[in-house]
């Protein structure tokens, strides 16, 4: 780990405890190699290291050189972001500076992809409106605990590459109620039934994409705990979402 919080591509996707020796993977990077930047940190309850480590080997297998940062300062590095094809962010809550937000937004507008899941992308940097406009949605609340519920794919988006060939599926995890931008491309929803607070049932976006300038953004609200990705449909749509968002 350098003083800027940046790690090189690591050889062990499960990670090595801090303070222990770690062997780094030496990768030959050519001009044709796509670049992925994993930015992880914030609240530990969403297991940012363990969750993102599940996708680092996948990205490598897809031909990406992967860099990992535990600092938001990378969002101020215009040269780094400009050469990055995909930013995978898992950073729940936390604080981001105006300069860091501006750097990320500018990079996506110029073509860098942004992708993430659950609170690591829609419960990050509460109150930063520019960031929320970029992602297209923001977490508001969830019922206590983990809930069995169904994720419904939109039939009229069945040919979208993120969900093509998949069907509705069930998960046992947190159920996010959120506010969303009407311009996002919703691919899947979850339903909140009418109750003492809601006079009518409501369908809330659970998976969506959007464009922002020349860049693409992928968001899934599923992924509170790493084993959420053991559900085949969750794993598949997340992997596809990373690739869809990439430059």
BELLINRA-V791452 format. One record per residue. RES is the residue in three letters. OMEGA is omega in degrees with one decimal (NA if undefined). NEAR is the number of other C-alpha atoms within 10 Angstrom. Layout:
BEGIN
res: {RES | RES}
omega: {OMEGA | OMEGA}
near: {NEAR | NEAR}
END
This chain:
BEGIN
res: {UNK | UNK | UNK | UNK | UNK | UNK | UNK | UNK | UNK | UNK | UNK | UNK | UNK | UNK | UNK | UNK | UNK | UNK | UNK | UNK | UNK | UNK | UNK | UNK | UNK | UNK | UNK | UNK | UNK | UNK | UNK | UNK | UNK | UNK | UNK | UNK | UNK | UNK | UNK | UNK | UNK | UNK | UNK | UNK | UNK | UNK | UNK | UNK | UNK | UNK | UNK | UNK | UNK | UNK | UNK | UNK | UNK | UNK | UNK | UNK | UNK | UNK | UNK | UNK | UNK | UNK | UNK | UNK | UNK | UNK | UNK | UNK | UNK | UNK | UNK | UNK | UNK | UNK | UNK | UNK | UNK | UNK | UNK | UNK | UNK | UNK | UNK | UNK | UNK | UNK | UNK | UNK | UNK | UNK | UNK | UNK | UNK | UNK | UNK | UNK | UNK | UNK | UNK | UNK | UNK | UNK | UNK | UNK | UNK | UNK | UNK | UNK | UNK | UNK | UNK | UNK | UNK | UNK | UNK | UNK | UNK | UNK | UNK | UNK | UNK | UNK | UNK | UNK | UNK | UNK | UNK | UNK | UNK | UNK | UNK | UNK | UNK | UNK | UNK | UNK | UNK | UNK | UNK | UNK | UNK | UNK | UNK | UNK | UNK | UNK | UNK | UNK | UNK | UNK | UNK | UNK | UNK | UNK | UNK | UNK | UNK | UNK | UNK | UNK | UNK | UNK | UNK | UNK | UNK | UNK | UNK | UNK | UNK | UNK | UNK | UNK | UNK | UNK | UNK | UNK | UNK | UNK | UNK | UNK | UNK | UNK | UNK | UNK | UNK | UNK | UNK | UNK | UNK | UNK | UNK | UNK | UNK | UNK | UNK | UNK | UNK | UNK | UNK | UNK | UNK | UNK | UNK | UNK | UNK | UNK | UNK | UNK | UNK | UNK | UNK | UNK | UNK | UNK | UNK | UNK | UNK | UNK | UNK | UNK | UNK | UNK | UNK | UNK | UNK | UNK | UNK | UNK | UNK | UNK | UNK | UNK | UNK | UNK | UNK | UNK | UNK | UNK | UNK | UNK | UNK | UNK | UNK}
omega: {176.4 | -178.7 | 179.2 | 178.5 | -176.5 | 174.0 | 169.7 | 175.8 | -174.6 | -175.9 | -177.8 | -175.9 | 178.7 | 178.9 | 176.2 | -178.2 | -179.9 | 179.1 | 177.8 | 179.0 | -179.6 | 177.2 | -179.1 | 178.1 | 178.3 | -176.2 | 175.0 | -176.8 | 176.4 | -179.7 | -179.8 | -178.5 | 176.5 | -174.1 | 175.4 | 177.9 | 177.6 | -179.3 | -172.6 | -178.9 | -178.5 | -175.7 | -176.5 | -178.9 | 177.5 | 173.1 | -173.5 | -179.7 | -178.1 | -178.1 | -178.0 | 177.8 | 176.5 | -174.7 | 178.0 | 178.0 | 177.5 | -179.5 | 177.3 | -179.5 | 178.1 | 174.9 | -179.9 | 161.2 | -171.8 | 171.0 | -177.0 | 178.8 | 172.7 | 178.3 | 176.6 | 178.7 | 179.4 | 179.7 | 175.2 | -178.8 | -174.6 | -179.8 | 178.6 | -178.5 | 179.7 | 178.8 | -179.2 | 179.5 | -176.1 | 169.5 | 173.3 | -175.4 | 171.1 | -173.2 | -176.8 | -178.7 | -179.3 | 179.4 | 177.6 | -179.7 | 178.4 | -179.3 | 179.4 | 176.3 | -178.8 | 179.5 | 178.9 | -178.8 | -179.7 | -179.5 | 179.3 | 178.9 | -179.3 | 174.8 | 177.0 | 179.8 | 177.4 | -179.6 | 177.5 | -176.5 | 171.7 | -176.3 | 179.5 | 176.7 | -177.7 | 170.8 | 177.6 | 168.2 | -177.8 | 178.0 | 177.7 | -172.4 | 179.3 | 177.5 | -179.8 | 175.6 | 179.5 | -175.5 | 177.9 | 177.9 | 179.0 | -179.7 | 175.5 | -178.9 | 171.1 | 176.1 | -179.2 | 171.6 | 179.1 | -173.2 | 170.5 | 178.2 | -176.8 | 172.9 | -175.3 | 177.3 | -178.8 | -177.6 | -176.7 | 174.7 | -174.2 | -179.6 | 178.1 | -174.8 | 179.2 | -174.5 | -177.2 | 177.5 | 178.4 | 175.5 | 176.2 | -178.4 | -178.1 | 177.3 | 174.6 | -174.3 | 177.2 | -176.6 | -171.2 | 165.5 | -176.6 | 171.9 | -174.7 | 177.8 | 179.9 | -177.4 | 176.5 | 177.7 | -174.8 | -179.9 | -178.8 | -179.3 | 167.9 | -175.3 | 169.7 | -179.9 | 175.0 | 178.2 | -177.3 | 178.3 | -174.9 | -179.1 | -178.0 | 173.4 | -178.4 | 175.2 | -174.1 | 177.6 | 176.6 | 178.0 | 178.2 | 171.2 | 172.9 | 170.6 | 177.8 | -171.2 | 178.3 | -175.8 | 178.7 | -179.8 | 175.0 | 179.6 | 167.5 | 178.8 | -179.0 | 178.0 | 177.6 | -177.7 | -175.0 | -177.7 | 170.2 | -178.8 | 172.8 | 173.3 | -172.1 | -178.2 | 179.4 | 179.1 | -176.3 | -176.5 | 177.0 | 177.4 | 179.3 | 179.6 | 177.4 | -178.4 | 180.0 | -176.3 | -173.7 | 174.8 | NA}
near: {11 | 8 | 7 | 12 | 14 | 18 | 17 | 17 | 22 | 21 | 16 | 14 | 16 | 15 | 12 | 13 | 8 | 8 | 6 | 7 | 8 | 13 | 10 | 12 | 11 | 10 | 13 | 7 | 12 | 8 | 6 | 8 | 13 | 20 | 24 | 28 | 27 | 24 | 26 | 23 | 20 | 21 | 16 | 11 | 10 | 20 | 21 | 24 | 21 | 14 | 21 | 22 | 19 | 15 | 19 | 26 | 19 | 14 | 18 | 16 | 10 | 12 | 15 | 21 | 21 | 22 | 18 | 24 | 20 | 20 | 16 | 23 | 17 | 21 | 23 | 18 | 14 | 14 | 11 | 13 | 25 | 16 | 15 | 23 | 23 | 29 | 28 | 25 | 23 | 29 | 30 | 24 | 18 | 13 | 15 | 16 | 14 | 12 | 12 | 18 | 20 | 14 | 20 | 25 | 22 | 19 | 29 | 27 | 17 | 17 | 23 | 28 | 28 | 33 | 26 | 28 | 25 | 26 | 26 | 29 | 27 | 29 | 23 | 24 | 21 | 17 | 12 | 14 | 12 | 13 | 23 | 21 | 14 | 20 | 27 | 23 | 23 | 26 | 19 | 12 | 13 | 13 | 10 | 8 | 9 | 13 | 13 | 10 | 16 | 15 | 20 | 19 | 22 | 16 | 11 | 8 | 15 | 16 | 12 | 14 | 13 | 24 | 23 | 13 | 9 | 14 | 13 | 14 | 14 | 13 | 20 | 15 | 17 | 22 | 26 | 22 | 21 | 17 | 16 | 18 | 14 | 9 | 10 | 19 | 17 | 19 | 22 | 21 | 20 | 19 | 17 | 16 | 11 | 11 | 9 | 6 | 6 | 10 | 9 | 11 | 11 | 14 | 14 | 18 | 26 | 25 | 27 | 21 | 22 | 20 | 21 | 21 | 14 | 13 | 22 | 26 | 26 | 29 | 29 | 24 | 26 | 25 | 23 | 21 | 16 | 17 | 12 | 18 | 20 | 11 | 13 | 12 | 19 | 20 | 18 | 15 | 20 | 25 | 15 | 16 | 26 | 25 | 19 | 21 | 27 | 23 | 18}
END
